[in-house]
Amino acid sequence: MALEAVVFDTEPERVEDFLRLPKTLYGRKNLTQNEAEERDLLLSRHVLSKYFQMKKFLVYRDGAAAARCAVTLYEGDAAAYLGFFECVDDTACSRLLFETAARFAGDSGRVKITGPVDASFWIKYRLKTSRFDERPYVSEPYNLGYYLKLFLDFGFAVSETYKSNEYKRQSVLGFRNKKSGQRLKEYAEKNYLIVSPKRKDFDRVIREVYALITDLYKDFPVFKMVGEEDFVRHYAALKYVLDLSMVKMAYYRGEAVGFFIGLPDYGNLLAGSVTPAAMIKILLKRIRSRRYVMLYMGVAKKHRGLGLAMTQTVMHSVNRKAASAIGALIRQGKVTGAYGAELVTSTYEYALLDYPLAQPGQAGGSGET
């Protein structure tokens, strides 16, 4: 078996091999690759490309692409970020890929590799570690079940864990948590307003979300600040796929102080090229979905108790549609993980991993040869 590692920039043949590999590893129902976005990132023409530098890697086995990844560097950051990882079930291939990426990161002066991070906090990060019997839900960082072992075998260690909770379907009046109901009443009496925006207000609301999310999420692992206009451009397509009854904005004295964003569970419909048949499915799911994915929630620091009140309005919206829900990608230890705990039927698990890089005069990590 002949293995070859290749570091590349924008060579067309390498770019195509990089983009083609996921299609050889996943079935159509489980493929979550956004090829157009990946291509823009590989060619440094994505709206967020100006914030980082990205080096791309491929491993060929007997002449065929067998593993891939990209390493992203941010100026002033001691970590390198490894993402877009895909690999056949072969430790020799993954080891050669990791070794080559680690050598580049070390030569670039970084002290560790964190991953998986697909270039940016705002694009995709985390490794799925459980529930591979289920098809991916919308926005899920989906991967093959043996990937965690490939990371661990090389010497990566889990640094953060996350979970997604699945909530059972309720009747319209099903969710009656006394604490959240009372909290909602209290905040209404204090003249807080929790509403679902109209589609014509999307451009204003996305900027309100930007102001809140960049402040509230700034201490999250792998978070990087982006400009408001770039944020708005990056999320512009949400306007056309949101069911706005599953978007909540909280206002106090006219100021946005909280937000919640949920999506119908489109599965992987949004990932590939949208055919006319897929468009019809998307439109139907936008009207009514059997499941909704709770993606983002945040409350300004001076209004912390408001989160529980917002949860009450969200679960009521879900119940009105006779749907189930997934509370997606909750960092372990965060209070949001306890919201609606009595309704949780199952849990998905994810991880973020670190690999220490050898410094001058020190021995290499366990994956070095």
ZAMI-652569 format. One record per residue (C-alpha): residue number from 1; residue in one letter; y, z, x. Coordinates in Angstrom, 3 decimals. Each point is the difference from the previous one (the first is absolute). Last residue first. Layout:
BEGIN
+-----+---+----------+----------+----------+
:   k : r :        y :        z :        x :
+-----+---+----------+----------+----------+
: NUM : A :        Y :        Z :        X :
...
+-----+---+----------+----------+----------+
END
This chain:
BEGIN
+-----+---+----------+----------+----------+
:   k : r :        y :        z :        x :
+-----+---+----------+----------+----------+
: 369 : T :    9.982 :   14.391 :    7.157 :
: 368 : E :    2.348 :    1.712 :   -2.416 :
: 367 : G :   -1.224 :    1.161 :   -3.390 :
: 366 : S :   -0.151 :    3.691 :    0.902 :
: 365 : G :    3.617 :    0.015 :    1.094 :
: 364 : G :    1.032 :   -0.842 :    3.551 :
: 363 : A :    0.364 :    2.487 :    2.851 :
: 362 : Q :    3.463 :    1.062 :    1.038 :
: 361 : G :    2.179 :   -1.001 :    2.969 :
: 360 : P :    2.220 :   -2.233 :   -2.086 :
: 359 : Q :   -0.495 :    0.851 :   -3.673 :
: 358 : A :   -3.217 :   -0.764 :   -1.857 :
: 357 : L :    0.422 :   -0.941 :   -3.635 :
: 356 : P :   -0.915 :    2.346 :   -2.814 :
: 355 : Y :   -1.543 :   -1.619 :   -3.134 :
: 354 : D :    1.283 :    1.074 :   -3.395 :
: 353 : L :   -1.386 :   -0.511 :   -3.509 :
: 352 : L :    1.317 :   -0.190 :   -3.563 :
: 351 : A :   -2.518 :    0.710 :   -2.715 :
: 350 : Y :   -0.970 :   -0.859 :   -3.571 :
: 349 : E :   -2.007 :    1.548 :   -2.852 :
: 348 : Y :   -0.586 :   -1.031 :   -3.638 :
: 347 : T :   -0.420 :    2.752 :   -2.602 :
: 346 : S :   -1.719 :    0.348 :   -3.357 :
: 345 : T :    0.500 :    1.379 :   -3.517 :
: 344 : V :    3.410 :    1.634 :    0.337 :
: 343 : L :    1.425 :    1.192 :   -3.339 :
: 342 : E :    0.306 :    3.714 :    0.856 :
: 341 : A :    1.906 :   -0.878 :    3.155 :
: 340 : G :    2.865 :   -1.474 :   -2.019 :
: 339 : Y :    2.413 :    0.484 :    2.921 :
: 338 : A :   -1.780 :    1.788 :    2.872 :
: 337 : G :    0.236 :   -2.858 :    2.517 :
: 336 : T :    3.749 :   -0.115 :   -0.535 :
: 335 : V :    0.228 :    3.328 :    1.837 :
: 334 : K :   -0.790 :   -1.692 :    3.320 :
: 333 : G :   -2.840 :    1.540 :    2.034 :
: 332 : Q :   -1.922 :   -3.241 :    0.443 :
: 331 : R :    2.308 :   -3.019 :   -0.178 :
: 330 : I :   -0.393 :   -1.675 :   -3.359 :
: 329 : L :   -1.106 :   -3.618 :    0.154 :
: 328 : A :    0.012 :   -1.022 :   -3.654 :
: 327 : G :   -0.033 :    2.034 :   -3.191 :
: 326 : I :   -2.405 :   -2.238 :   -1.900 :
: 325 : A :    0.240 :   -0.344 :   -3.766 :
: 324 : S :   -2.049 :   -0.446 :   -3.173 :
: 323 : A :    1.266 :   -1.877 :   -3.034 :
: 322 : A :    0.402 :    0.617 :   -3.731 :
: 321 : K :    3.398 :   -1.745 :    0.286 :
: 320 : R :    1.802 :    2.961 :   -1.566 :
: 319 : N :   -1.981 :    2.220 :    2.369 :
: 318 : V :    1.476 :   -1.685 :    3.083 :
: 317 : S :    3.532 :    0.412 :   -1.347 :
: 316 : H :   -0.687 :    3.679 :   -0.754 :
: 315 : M :   -1.372 :    0.428 :    3.498 :
: 314 : V :    3.262 :   -1.319 :    1.438 :
: 313 : T :    2.214 :    2.188 :   -2.211 :
: 312 : Q :   -1.909 :    3.153 :    0.976 :
: 311 : T :    0.030 :   -0.972 :    3.667 :
: 310 : M :    3.783 :   -0.248 :   -0.161 :
: 309 : A :    0.191 :    3.650 :   -1.065 :
: 308 : L :   -2.225 :    1.005 :    2.907 :
: 307 : G :    2.217 :   -1.861 :    2.432 :
: 306 : L :    3.185 :    1.626 :   -1.321 :
: 305 : G :   -0.822 :    3.257 :    1.735 :
: 304 : R :    1.440 :   -1.384 :    3.260 :
: 303 : H :    3.550 :   -0.753 :   -1.199 :
: 302 : K :    2.057 :    0.852 :    3.100 :
: 301 : K :   -2.485 :   -1.865 :    2.198 :
: 300 : A :    0.291 :   -3.275 :   -1.881 :
: 299 : V :   -3.226 :   -0.842 :   -1.860 :
: 298 : G :   -2.591 :   -2.559 :    1.045 :
: 297 : M :   -2.849 :   -2.041 :   -1.389 :
: 296 : Y :   -1.651 :   -3.169 :    1.222 :
: 295 : L :   -3.222 :   -1.829 :   -0.840 :
: 294 : M :   -1.466 :    1.247 :   -3.258 :
: 293 : V :   -2.641 :   -2.629 :   -0.738 :
: 292 : Y :   -0.625 :   -0.865 :   -3.640 :
: 291 : R :   -3.322 :   -0.708 :   -1.700 :
: 290 : R :   -1.177 :   -1.928 :   -3.070 :
: 289 : S :    3.073 :   -2.183 :    0.265 :
: 288 : R :    2.403 :   -1.155 :   -2.689 :
: 287 : I :    2.977 :   -2.337 :    0.132 :
: 286 : R :   -0.021 :   -0.305 :    3.791 :
: 285 : K :   -3.745 :   -0.540 :   -0.186 :
: 284 : L :    0.483 :   -3.026 :   -2.255 :
: 283 : L :    2.671 :   -1.452 :    2.285 :
: 282 : I :   -2.161 :    0.499 :    3.077 :
: 281 : K :   -3.042 :   -1.611 :   -1.657 :
: 280 : I :    2.102 :   -3.015 :   -1.011 :
: 279 : M :    1.360 :   -0.269 :    3.536 :
: 278 : A :   -3.534 :    0.129 :    1.416 :
: 277 : A :   -0.993 :   -3.007 :   -2.111 :
: 276 : P :    3.122 :   -1.908 :    1.087 :
: 275 : T :   -0.854 :    0.800 :    3.637 :
: 274 : V :    1.753 :    2.760 :    1.925 :
: 273 : S :   -0.842 :   -0.339 :    3.687 :
: 272 : G :   -1.659 :    3.177 :    1.188 :
: 271 : A :    0.855 :    3.676 :   -0.164 :
: 270 : L :    1.509 :    0.437 :   -3.458 :
: 269 : L :   -3.312 :   -0.387 :   -1.845 :
: 268 : N :   -1.734 :    2.519 :    2.284 :
: 267 : G :   -0.408 :    2.707 :   -2.649 :
: 266 : Y :    2.891 :   -0.531 :   -2.432 :
: 265 : D :   -0.020 :    3.664 :   -0.954 :
: 264 : P :    3.214 :    0.170 :   -1.989 :
: 263 : L :    2.645 :    1.416 :    2.296 :
: 262 : G :    1.688 :    3.381 :    0.272 :
: 261 : I :    3.354 :    1.003 :    1.444 :
: 260 : F :    1.508 :    3.463 :   -0.468 :
: 259 : F :    3.535 :    0.956 :    0.898 :
: 258 : G :    2.237 :    3.034 :    0.354 :
: 257 : V :    3.625 :    1.039 :    0.504 :
: 256 : A :    1.980 :   -3.081 :   -1.111 :
: 255 : E :    3.556 :    1.174 :   -0.670 :
: 254 : G :    1.685 :   -0.257 :   -3.423 :
: 253 : R :    0.343 :    3.742 :   -0.500 :
: 252 : Y :   -3.679 :    0.380 :    0.723 :
: 251 : Y :   -2.216 :   -3.065 :   -0.135 :
: 250 : A :   -3.775 :   -0.463 :    0.165 :
: 249 : M :   -1.485 :   -3.484 :    0.268 :
: 248 : K :   -3.434 :   -0.851 :   -1.339 :
: 247 : V :   -2.054 :   -3.165 :    0.484 :
: 246 : M :   -3.230 :   -0.278 :   -1.990 :
: 245 : S :    1.795 :   -1.245 :   -3.131 :
: 244 : L :    1.437 :   -2.587 :    2.366 :
: 243 : D :   -3.296 :   -1.839 :    0.326 :
: 242 : L :    0.777 :   -1.323 :    3.439 :
: 241 : V :   -1.240 :   -3.443 :    1.070 :
: 240 : Y :    3.159 :   -2.125 :   -0.034 :
: 239 : K :    2.515 :    2.478 :    1.390 :
: 238 : L :   -2.493 :    1.033 :    2.659 :
: 237 : A :    0.668 :   -3.349 :    1.701 :
: 236 : A :    3.285 :    1.316 :    1.448 :
: 235 : Y :   -1.721 :    2.726 :    2.033 :
: 234 : H :    0.591 :   -1.447 :    3.468 :
: 233 : R :    3.386 :   -1.445 :   -0.957 :
: 232 : V :    1.272 :    3.369 :   -1.270 :
: 231 : F :   -1.302 :    1.805 :    3.076 :
: 230 : D :    1.645 :   -2.588 :    2.271 :
: 229 : E :    3.314 :    0.471 :   -1.837 :
: 228 : E :   -0.250 :    3.793 :    0.283 :
: 227 : G :   -0.731 :    0.047 :    3.708 :
: 226 : V :   -3.323 :    1.266 :    1.312 :
: 225 : M :   -0.957 :    3.442 :    1.292 :
: 224 : K :   -3.465 :    0.503 :    1.424 :
: 223 : F :   -2.660 :    2.370 :   -1.340 :
: 222 : V :   -3.207 :    0.149 :    2.102 :
: 221 : P :   -0.845 :    3.544 :   -1.227 :
: 220 : F :    2.293 :    1.192 :   -2.805 :
: 219 : D :    3.206 :    1.812 :    0.977 :
: 218 : K :    2.279 :   -2.768 :   -1.312 :
: 217 : Y :   -1.730 :   -0.098 :   -3.395 :
: 216 : L :    2.623 :    1.913 :   -2.036 :
: 215 : D :    3.076 :   -1.583 :    1.585 :
: 214 : T :   -1.202 :   -3.588 :    0.066 :
: 213 : I :   -1.504 :    0.459 :   -3.462 :
: 212 : L :    3.179 :    1.243 :   -1.684 :
: 211 : A :    2.528 :   -2.573 :    1.224 :
: 210 : Y :   -2.531 :   -2.818 :   -0.368 :
: 209 : V :   -0.882 :    1.070 :   -3.551 :
: 208 : E :    3.654 :   -0.274 :   -0.995 :
: 207 : R :    0.091 :   -3.452 :    1.591 :
: 206 : I :   -3.094 :   -1.045 :   -1.968 :
: 205 : V :    1.718 :    1.296 :   -3.156 :
: 204 : R :    3.077 :   -2.199 :    0.358 :
: 203 : D :   -1.949 :   -3.227 :    0.501 :
: 202 : F :   -2.493 :    0.978 :   -2.718 :
: 201 : D :    2.622 :    0.549 :   -2.712 :
: 200 : K :   -0.790 :   -3.246 :   -1.869 :
: 199 : R :   -3.635 :    1.130 :   -0.127 :
: 198 : K :    0.927 :    3.075 :   -1.994 :
: 197 : P :   -0.428 :    3.432 :    1.516 :
: 196 : S :   -2.473 :    2.628 :   -1.277 :
: 195 : V :    1.843 :    3.260 :   -0.570 :
: 194 : I :    0.149 :    3.646 :    1.052 :
: 193 : L :    3.402 :    1.582 :   -0.728 :
: 192 : Y :    0.875 :    3.469 :    1.238 :
: 191 : N :    2.358 :    1.782 :   -2.378 :
: 190 : K :   -1.057 :    3.566 :    0.865 :
: 189 : E :   -1.819 :    0.187 :   -3.365 :
: 188 : A :   -1.994 :   -3.092 :    1.026 :
: 187 : Y :   -0.900 :    1.766 :    3.234 :
: 186 : E :   -1.374 :    3.020 :   -1.827 :
: 185 : K :   -1.972 :   -2.105 :   -2.488 :
: 184 : L :   -1.634 :   -1.992 :    2.801 :
: 183 : R :   -0.889 :    3.235 :    1.809 :
: 182 : Q :   -1.601 :    1.376 :   -3.168 :
: 181 : G :   -2.156 :   -3.093 :   -0.348 :
: 180 : S :   -0.902 :    0.147 :    3.682 :
: 179 : K :   -1.095 :    3.624 :   -0.284 :
: 178 : K :   -1.806 :   -0.397 :   -3.316 :
: 177 : N :   -2.103 :   -2.972 :    1.110 :
: 176 : R :   -0.489 :   -1.927 :   -3.196 :
: 175 : F :   -1.342 :   -3.393 :    1.062 :
: 174 : G :   -2.017 :   -1.320 :   -2.935 :
: 173 : L :    2.607 :   -0.746 :   -2.643 :
: 172 : V :   -0.423 :   -3.777 :    0.300 :
: 171 : S :   -3.713 :    0.487 :    0.743 :
: 170 : Q :   -1.071 :    0.400 :    3.594 :
: 169 : R :   -1.644 :   -2.189 :    2.650 :
: 168 : K :   -1.171 :    1.904 :    3.048 :
: 167 : Y :    2.076 :    0.324 :    3.139 :
: 166 : E :   -1.053 :   -1.521 :    3.325 :
: 165 : N :    1.418 :    1.826 :    2.997 :
: 164 : S :    0.912 :   -1.827 :    3.187 :
: 163 : K :   -0.380 :    1.943 :    3.216 :
: 162 : Y :    1.601 :    0.229 :    3.402 :
: 161 : T :   -0.962 :    1.341 :    3.414 :
: 160 : E :    2.016 :    0.177 :    3.205 :
: 159 : S :   -0.891 :    0.184 :    3.703 :
: 158 : V :   -3.590 :   -1.322 :    0.005 :
: 157 : A :   -1.162 :   -0.617 :    3.554 :
: 156 : F :   -0.339 :   -3.318 :    1.861 :
: 155 : G :   -2.484 :    0.007 :    2.865 :
: 154 : F :   -1.739 :   -3.364 :   -0.148 :
: 153 : D :   -2.814 :    1.309 :   -2.169 :
: 152 : L :    2.546 :    1.477 :   -2.405 :
: 151 : F :    1.708 :   -3.336 :   -0.656 :
: 150 : L :   -3.276 :   -1.912 :   -0.435 :
: 149 : K :   -1.373 :    2.782 :   -2.205 :
: 148 : L :    3.058 :   -0.182 :   -2.281 :
: 147 : Y :   -0.471 :   -3.765 :   -0.315 :
: 146 : Y :   -3.553 :    0.236 :   -1.381 :
: 145 : G :    1.042 :    0.036 :   -3.665 :
: 144 : L :    1.997 :   -3.220 :    0.023 :
: 143 : N :    3.707 :    0.115 :   -0.752 :
: 142 : Y :    2.466 :    0.563 :   -2.841 :
: 141 : P :    3.484 :    1.453 :    0.334 :
: 140 : E :    0.474 :    0.198 :   -3.799 :
: 139 : S :    3.096 :   -1.796 :   -1.344 :
: 138 : V :   -1.743 :   -0.980 :   -3.272 :
: 137 : Y :   -3.453 :    1.513 :   -0.363 :
: 136 : P :   -2.818 :   -1.087 :    2.275 :
: 135 : R :   -3.461 :   -0.507 :   -1.544 :
: 134 : E :   -2.113 :    3.159 :   -0.072 :
: 133 : D :   -3.248 :    0.708 :    1.875 :
: 132 : F :    2.014 :    0.513 :    3.172 :
: 131 : R :    1.014 :    3.395 :   -1.296 :
: 130 : S :    0.851 :    1.628 :    3.355 :
: 129 : T :    1.836 :   -0.383 :    3.343 :
: 128 : K :    2.897 :   -2.405 :   -0.657 :
: 127 : L :    2.194 :   -0.273 :    3.070 :
: 126 : R :    3.773 :    0.601 :   -0.174 :
: 125 : Y :    3.007 :   -2.376 :    0.130 :
: 124 : K :    1.642 :   -2.828 :   -1.897 :
: 123 : I :    3.325 :   -1.850 :   -0.216 :
: 122 : W :    2.873 :    2.501 :   -0.195 :
: 121 : F :   -1.437 :    2.321 :    2.658 :
: 120 : S :    0.082 :   -3.055 :    2.237 :
: 119 : A :   -2.005 :   -2.301 :    2.261 :
: 118 : D :   -3.301 :    0.322 :   -1.869 :
: 117 : V :   -0.630 :    3.613 :    0.977 :
: 116 : P :   -3.636 :    1.004 :    0.551 :
: 115 : G :    0.766 :    1.780 :    2.085 :
: 114 : T :    1.783 :    2.024 :    2.632 :
: 113 : I :   -0.259 :   -0.832 :    3.702 :
: 112 : K :    1.185 :    2.534 :    2.557 :
: 111 : V :    2.219 :    0.522 :    3.040 :
: 110 : R :    1.847 :   -3.330 :   -0.013 :
: 109 : G :    1.457 :   -1.418 :    3.212 :
: 108 : S :   -0.591 :   -3.683 :   -0.718 :
: 107 : D :   -2.873 :   -0.057 :    2.518 :
: 106 : G :   -1.645 :    2.670 :   -2.137 :
: 105 : A :    0.378 :   -2.052 :   -3.173 :
: 104 : F :   -1.363 :   -3.136 :    1.699 :
: 103 : R :   -2.983 :    1.862 :    1.453 :
: 102 : A :   -0.649 :    1.623 :   -3.375 :
: 101 : A :   -0.066 :   -3.399 :   -1.740 :
: 100 : T :   -2.502 :   -1.396 :    2.510 :
:  99 : E :   -2.201 :    3.090 :   -0.204 :
:  98 : F :    0.156 :    0.025 :   -3.804 :
:  97 : L :   -1.108 :   -3.647 :   -0.238 :
:  96 : L :   -2.751 :    0.436 :    2.583 :
:  95 : R :   -1.243 :    3.075 :   -1.838 :
:  94 : S :    0.127 :   -1.731 :   -3.386 :
:  93 : C :   -2.112 :   -2.894 :    1.245 :
:  92 : A :   -2.568 :    2.176 :    1.768 :
:  91 : T :   -0.192 :    2.285 :   -3.037 :
:  90 : D :   -1.192 :   -2.854 :   -2.227 :
:  89 : D :    0.376 :    0.071 :   -3.761 :
:  88 : V :    2.413 :   -2.913 :   -0.079 :
:  87 : C :    3.621 :    0.933 :    0.440 :
:  86 : E :    3.340 :    0.189 :   -1.774 :
:  85 : F :    3.052 :    1.968 :    1.077 :
:  84 : F :    3.352 :   -1.206 :   -1.332 :
:  83 : G :    1.436 :    3.077 :    1.690 :
:  82 : L :    0.560 :    1.893 :    3.227 :
:  81 : Y :    3.263 :    1.899 :    0.408 :
:  80 : A :    1.318 :    0.973 :    3.422 :
:  79 : A :    1.451 :    3.467 :    0.428 :
:  78 : A :    2.808 :    1.159 :    2.315 :
:  77 : D :    2.648 :   -1.441 :   -2.323 :
:  76 : G :    3.376 :   -0.934 :    1.536 :
:  75 : E :   -0.276 :   -3.661 :   -0.959 :
:  74 : Y :   -2.823 :   -0.564 :   -2.447 :
:  73 : L :   -3.256 :   -1.601 :    1.124 :
:  72 : T :   -2.652 :   -1.568 :   -2.235 :
:  71 : V :   -3.543 :   -0.745 :    1.170 :
:  70 : A :   -1.904 :   -2.664 :   -1.934 :
:  69 : C :   -3.712 :   -0.128 :   -0.756 :
:  68 : R :   -2.959 :   -2.365 :   -0.063 :
:  67 : A :   -3.771 :   -0.105 :    0.277 :
:  66 : A :   -2.793 :   -2.610 :   -0.221 :
:  65 : A :    1.707 :   -3.368 :    0.536 :
:  64 : A :   -2.703 :   -2.517 :    0.932 :
:  63 : G :   -0.685 :   -1.299 :    3.505 :
:  62 : D :   -3.156 :    2.017 :    0.677 :
:  61 : R :    1.861 :    3.117 :   -1.068 :
:  60 : Y :    3.775 :   -0.384 :    0.090 :
:  59 : V :    2.340 :    2.976 :    0.085 :
:  58 : L :    3.552 :   -0.484 :   -1.229 :
:  57 : F :    3.254 :    1.784 :    0.771 :
:  56 : K :    3.632 :   -0.236 :   -1.163 :
:  55 : K :    3.107 :    1.634 :    1.481 :
:  54 : M :    2.774 :    1.113 :   -2.362 :
:  53 : Q :    3.588 :    0.977 :    0.740 :
:  52 : F :    1.928 :    2.031 :   -2.556 :
:  51 : Y :    2.992 :    0.309 :   -2.357 :
:  50 : K :    0.903 :   -3.694 :   -0.093 :
:  49 : S :   -3.344 :   -0.803 :   -1.623 :
:  48 : L :    0.914 :    1.805 :   -3.255 :
:  47 : V :    1.070 :   -3.105 :   -1.973 :
:  46 : H :   -3.060 :   -1.823 :    1.353 :
:  45 : R :    0.665 :   -2.894 :    2.406 :
:  44 : S :   -1.700 :    1.386 :    3.095 :
:  43 : L :   -2.754 :   -2.682 :   -0.005 :
:  42 : L :   -2.817 :    2.543 :   -0.353 :
:  41 : L :    2.016 :    1.878 :   -2.627 :
:  40 : D :    0.659 :   -3.123 :   -2.062 :
:  39 : R :   -3.680 :   -0.935 :    0.219 :
:  38 : E :   -1.046 :    3.476 :   -1.130 :
:  37 : E :    2.346 :   -0.237 :   -2.999 :
:  36 : A :   -1.419 :   -3.360 :   -1.044 :
:  35 : E :   -3.577 :    1.202 :    0.522 :
:  34 : N :    0.265 :    3.065 :   -2.211 :
:  33 : Q :   -3.528 :    1.252 :    0.661 :
:  32 : T :   -1.517 :    2.115 :   -2.769 :
:  31 : L :   -3.456 :   -1.608 :   -0.034 :
:  30 : N :   -2.371 :    2.113 :   -2.101 :
:  29 : K :   -0.703 :   -2.366 :   -2.906 :
:  28 : R :   -0.141 :   -3.070 :    2.255 :
:  27 : G :   -2.636 :    1.525 :    2.245 :
:  26 : Y :    1.131 :    1.443 :    3.285 :
:  25 : L :   -0.901 :   -0.646 :    3.660 :
:  24 : T :    0.411 :   -3.773 :    0.427 :
:  23 : K :    3.260 :   -0.046 :   -1.967 :
:  22 : P :    1.328 :    2.801 :    2.205 :
:  21 : L :   -0.377 :   -2.239 :    3.117 :
:  20 : R :    2.036 :   -3.006 :   -1.154 :
:  19 : L :    3.463 :    1.431 :    0.659 :
:  18 : F :   -0.718 :    0.857 :    3.636 :
:  17 : D :   -1.807 :   -3.308 :    0.575 :
:  16 : E :    2.998 :   -1.842 :   -1.503 :
:  15 : V :    2.449 :    1.842 :    2.239 :
:  14 : R :   -2.168 :   -0.719 :    3.033 :
:  13 : E :   -0.061 :   -3.743 :   -0.719 :
:  12 : P :    3.747 :   -0.085 :   -0.678 :
:  11 : E :    1.049 :    1.781 :    3.242 :
:  10 : T :    2.593 :    2.551 :   -1.102 :
:   9 : D :   -0.485 :    2.842 :    2.508 :
:   8 : F :   -3.478 :    0.623 :    1.312 :
:   7 : V :   -2.205 :    2.532 :    1.749 :
:   6 : V :   -3.603 :   -1.163 :    0.173 :
:   5 : A :   -3.112 :    2.086 :    0.566 :
:   4 : E :   -3.249 :   -1.842 :    0.734 :
:   3 : L :   -3.562 :    1.052 :   -0.772 :
:   2 : A :   -3.146 :   -1.995 :    0.873 :
:   1 : M :   -3.320 :    1.123 :   -1.510 :
+-----+---+----------+----------+----------+
END
